[in-house]
Amino acid sequence: MNLKYLTAGESHGPCLTVILEGIPAGLSLSAKDINKELKRRQQGYGRGGRMKIESDKVRITAGLRHGKTLGSPLSLIIENKDHKAWKKEMNPEAVAHFKSKKFVSRPRPGHADLTGGLKYNHKDLRNVLERASARETAARVAVGAVCRVLLQNFGITCSGYVTNIGGAFAREAGKLSGAMKANIDAARDNGDSLGGEVEIIFSHVPQGLGSYVHYDRKLDAKMAQTLLSIQAVKGVEFGLGFDAANLPGSVVHDAISYDKKKKSFSRQTNHAGGFEGGMTTGEEIIVRAVMKPISTLYKPLDSVDIKTKKAFKASVERSDTCAVEALAVIAENILCFDLAKALIEKCGGDSVEEMQRNYKGYLKQLKAY
């Protein structure tokens, strides 16, 4: 079975739509499992006015019956409540003599506006920003929430937290420090925005997910690509990450041990962040992502109007001051997709029960090595 998904929808369109294919039959699932993660995504210090309008809830329209997956594609829909105020602007049908009041011709530095307009020949840059918006991550969080439930059936857990906002660092996992909040407040007062860094940890991951035999089967590479696909993420590292450039190999590499009672190999340290050769080592997966400041500024930077070619200040869309806490939730969930996909590839079956039998057989193989 091949796990894959497709999302559709614009930021102010009627809804976000997801088709998720490859989830095995027999998985216990409910809308509550998904809504819990959607709600977490909307929270966080520094979020903007859109979060006061939306209250994201999923509607499962296919692939689930009486609380169990059927093995057929899951269809997930998340309504955009703000669409009510945008029906004319976002009407999919041709509208005679319609003049947009929200025409965008002044691209924001750092956003997809200008390059997207040039690539697709859009004269109204709203055609770009509606899809390039981070609103799309709600759909991917829904996908990840389903995959999180699947992973839990195999004892695999995931957590994430903010480690840095604007140069202020967390003192305790899961809580913003006073300095972090002060940085966000100062940025908001100045019409500015802030980025930061998050750390995601997967625990109880078996050895051998992913593969070394081809570049596109290396699981850490897939996870890095996934993180970099999130709007505003500009850097990814595993374990020691970039600090490894400053240390000798004797410090960087993780010595190997063998436990005779457990009949298992392990690492004495985890500087590699749970990966060797594109495969999981059995240690915790530790991955961090860096988010740049959000591109929309309430004191906008210089730009050029694409119609008149005159210099102007960039356009302003409703936005957050800081969304790093949301990034932690988004990263957790969309990485669950990558890990679930690797688990299905390794221990696949048409049902959860078949997968679990295969998984137990693989664990026996590891102990017999």
N, C-alpha and C positions, 0 to 999 in steps of 0.2 A: 504494500500500500504506500502511496506517495502523499504526504501531507502538504497541502498547498492552499492558498487563499487569494482572493481578489477583493479589493474594496472599490467603492464608487461613491461619489457625492461631493458636493461643494460646501464651503463653510456656511453659506446662507441659503443653501438649497433646502428642499423639503426634508431630506434625511441622509444619513450615511447608511450604505448597504454593504454587507459582507457575505460572500460565499466561501465557506470553509469546507474543504473536501479532504477526506482521508482519516477522520476521527473514527476509530473502530466502534463497532456496535456494542451496546451494553454498558456504556459509560453513564453513570448516574450524574445528571446535570440539571440545573434549574436556572431560570433567569436571575435569581438571587446571587448565584455564583458570579455572574458577569456584572451585575449591577453594583456589587460590592467594590469591584476594581474600578468601574467607571466613576463611582463616587469619590474614591481615593484620588483619582486623576484630577478631579476638579478642585481639590483642596490645596492649600499651601499659602504661605505668606507672600504677598506681592502679586497675587492674581488680580485680574481686571474685572470690568463690569460684565463681560459675557458670562462669567460663572454665576452671576446673580440671576441671569435669565434662564440658562439651561439647567436642567436637572436630569442628567442623562440616565435613561433606562432603556434596556434592550427589549425588542420583541422578537421572539424566536418563531419563524414562520415555516420552517421545514427542517427535517432531519432529526426531530425529537418527538417521541410519543410516550406519554405517561411517565415522563422523567428519565427516559433512557434514550441514548442515541441509537439511531437505526443503521448506521454504517453508510447511509446516503449523505449527500452534502447538507451541511447546516446553513440555513439562511438567517442572518441576523440583521435587524433594522434598528437604527437609533435615530429618533426624531430630532430635528433641529427646531426647537421652539421659536427661535428668533426669526424663522422663515416667515412668520405671519406678517412681519413688518417689511418683508423683502419680496412679496409675491410678484409684484410688477417687475422689479429689477431682475428677478431670477426666473421669470416665466420661460419655460422651454419652448413655447410656441412663438412664432413670429407675431409681433405687435405693431400694427400700423401706426405711423407717426409718433412712435414712442421716443421720448427724449430722456435719457438717463440723468437723474439728479446726482448720481453717485459715480459718474464717469471718472476713471482714474487715468491720468496722463503724466503724473509726476512720480516716477519710480523711487522707491525707498532704497537707499544704499544698504547692502547686506541682505536684501530679500531677493526673491526670484523674479521680481517685477520686470525689470528691464531686459534681462537675458531671456526670460520666458516670452516676453513680447516680441523680441527680435526673432527668436527661434520659430514661433508659431504664427508670426505675422499678425498678432493681435494689436489693434489700435486702442482698444479699451483694456487697460492692464488689469481691470477687475477679472477678466477672463483667466488671468494667470493666478492672481492672489487668492481667488476663491478655492482653488484646488491645492495650491502650494501652502495654504494655511495649516498650522499645527492642529486645527480642528480635526483633521484627518486621523490624527493619532487615537482619537476615541474609538474608531473602527478597529484599529490594530490592538488596542487594549482589550477589546471584546474578544478578538481572536486569541490573544494570549491568556485571557481568563479561562477559556475553555481548555487550553493546553495545560494550564496550571493544575486544573482538576485531574487531568489525565496523569500528570507527573506525580501528584499526590497519591495516586493508586499504586505507585511503585516506591513510595517513601521519599521521593525527591522534593525538597522544599526550597523556597526562594525568599530572599529578603533584600531590601535596598534602602539606602539612606543618603542624605546629603553630607558631604565632607567639607565643602568649601563654597562660599558665596562671596564673590568680589574681594577675595583675599582674606576673608575671615573664616576660621576653621571650626568644625564641630568639636565640642568637648565630650559629647555623649551621642552615641548612635541613635538616630531617630528623632533628635531634637535640634532645632535651630538655636544657635547661641545668641546672646544679646547683641554681640557685635555683628552677626549676620543680619539680624533684623534692623539694626541701626544703619547698615549699609544700604539695605533695601529702601528704608524710609528716606534716606538722603538722596538716593537715585530718583525716587518718585517726586520729591520736592524739586529736584532739578530738571524734571522732564526727561530723565535719562532711563537707562535700563541696565540690568546686571545679569551676568552669567555665573557659572560655578562648576562644581564637579560632584558626581555621584558615584557610589560604589554599590555593586550588585554581587550577592553571594548566593551560590547554589550549594546545598549540602546533601550528603548521602547519594552522590552521583557515582554510578558504577564505573569501573575501568573500561576503556576501550570504545567509548562512543566517538564517532568521527573516524577518520582514516588518514594514513600517511601516503596512500598510493597515488592520489591525484590532488592537484591544488584546490579543486572545487569541492573536495570531500573533507577538507580540514575544518573541523568544527569551530575552532577558535577564529579562523578566518571568516566563516559564515557569521559568527556572532559579532565580529568587528564590523562587517558590512551592515548587519542589521542595525547596530547602534549608530553608525554613520548615516543611515537612512532617516534617522529622526531629525526633524527640522531643528537647526541650530547646533547640532552636535559636530564638533570639529576635531576631536581626538579621542582615541581609545587605547587603553593599556591593560595588560593582564599581569597579575602578581606584582613583581618589582617594576615591571614596565620600563619606562625610560630611565629609571635609576640604575638599571642593569648596565647602562653604558659607562657608568662611573666606577664599576666594581670588577674585581678579578673573577674568573670562572670558579675558583675554589669557594667563593662566597655566594655566587649567583646560583649554582646548580644544586639540586636537592638530592642529598645522599639517600640511598635505598636501604630499607630494612625488611626483614622477613619475620613474621609472627608465627611460630610453630603451632601454637594453640588455635589461632584463628585461621591458620593456613592461608595467609594472605601477605602480599607485598604492600609496602607503604613507603612514603617519603618522610624523612626526618624533619624537613622543612617544606614550605610550599611557596618558594619564591617564584615558581613558574605559573602560579595562579591556577593550578589544576589541569594544565595542558603540557604535553610533550608530543612533538611531531604531529600536531593537529588532532590528537586524541586525548580523551580525559584520562587522568592518572588515578582517579579514585579519591583524590584530595578535593577540598572545596574549590569550586570555580570562583575566582575573585577577579572581577573585571570592573574597570572604572571608565567613565565617559566624561568628557569636558564639553560644556555647553557655552557657546558664545552669548553675549548679551542679545536680547531680542531686537530685531531690526527696526521695529516701529518706535520712534522717539517722539515724545510730546513737545520737545524742542528740536524739530527735525533738522537734519543736515542738508547741505547744498545738494541740489539735483538739477536736472534739465527736463523741461516739459517736452515730451516726445512729439507733440503737435506743432508747437511754435519754435522749438529748439532754443527757447530762452531759459536763462537761469532762474530757478525758483527754489524754494524750500520744498523738500519732499512731502508727499501727501501723508496724512495721519489717519490710520485706522484704529478702531478701539483695540486695545492691547493690554498685556500684562506689563508690570515693571520687572518682575522676576518669576520664572516658571521652573526653577531648578527642582523644587520639591515634586512638581508634577513629572519632571523628567525621570526621577527615581522610580515612580510608579509605572510610567510608560516603558522604561528600560526593563524593569522586572518582567513585565508581562510579554513584551514582544520577544524577549530572549527565551521565555518559556516555549514559544513556538519552535525556535531552533532546536532546543533540547528535546522537545517532544518529537520533532521530526527525526532527529538522530536516534532516539529510542525506538521509534516505529521501524526505522530502517534496520536496526540491529535485532529487534525482538518482535518483528511485525506479525500481525495476524488480523483476521477479519473481525474478531471480537476482543474485548478486554480480557476475557477469560483465556483465550488462546495466547494473547500477548504475555499474560502473567505466567502461563506454563512455560513458554519459551524463555522468559526472563529467569525463572527459577533454574532452568536447565543451563543457561549461560553462567549464572552464579556458581553452579556446581562445577562447571568447566574451569572457572577461575581458581577454585579451591583445589582442584585436582592437578593443576599445572605443575 
